[in-house]
Amino acid sequence: MPKTRILDLPVKSISHAHPEHQLVVGLDGCADFEIAGAGAEVSRLHACIVPGDAAHAFSGRSGNRMLILDVALHEFGDRESSLQRLFDKPRFVNLDARLHGLLDFASVELGQQSSDTPLAWHLGNTLLHAIGDQLDASPVSRRPTLDVETLKQYVMKYLDKPISVEDLARQVHISPSHFYSVFRRATGHTPHQYVQICRVRQAASWLREGQLSIAEVANRSGFCSQSALTHATRRHLGLTPGAIRQGLPAAS
């Protein structure tokens, strides 16, 4: 039977491996996990699946509470092939929103009892089957992709403010250390280049509309000065802000 418990993971990074399969689900706060060369943030409705003997590293952030299930391989019966597949490889999973209620119940009940009670076993078993069923029903969730549209909306919303890699990584629940490589593979740009391109494109749109001064365009699109805007538009479009305002085409 699964050993189910709630832990506050330490801030100091820990690396280890253990023979049991492990499922880590965020209840409150978040923690950073890395396994098999991939890293992500585990927070509410996000989980990390660790197959037995897989080396992994983790570190919690202040105030985190993680629901942790340890499962021995021999505990799976012949009719539980879906649970065996659940641990066939390391992965990060976005959980179905319908699990909110179960996680709330587990958070309260397991916070008051030891991990070896019948209730703890039933809660752990129910959660394992729920996640296994979710993966079986949604094959796409086995290969989570970067939600570039969410990132674009965030960048455009805060275009006039500093935007860091940490800010972007937080929007898609990926650890900052892993986000850079994932983002570059998905977009062909570094996060900084992507934000700069968004700034330049929006600035060019405002310049062509002609309703804002060049200084206002620079400020609203997140450039620290008019000269910084000029440098960026020359680099990306081959034009000065004044030339863009006149309607000249970008350099090919």
LINNORFEN-V930671 format. One line per field, one symbol per residue. burial: b if it has 16 or more other C-alpha atoms within 10 Angstrom, else e. A space follows every 10 residues. Layout:
# LINNORFEN-V930671
burial->???
This chain:
# LINNORFEN-V930671
burial->bbbbbbebbe eeeeeeeeeb bbbbbbbbbb bbbbbeebbb bbbbbbbbbb bbebebebbb eeebbbbbbb beeeeeeeee ebbbebbeeb bbbbbeeeee eebeebbeeb eeeebeeebb bebbbebbeb bbebbbeeee bbeeebeeee beeebeeebb eebebeebbe ebbbbbbbbb ebbeeeeeeb beebbbbbbb eebbebbbee eeebebbbbb bbbeebeebb ebbbeebbbb bebbbeeeee ee
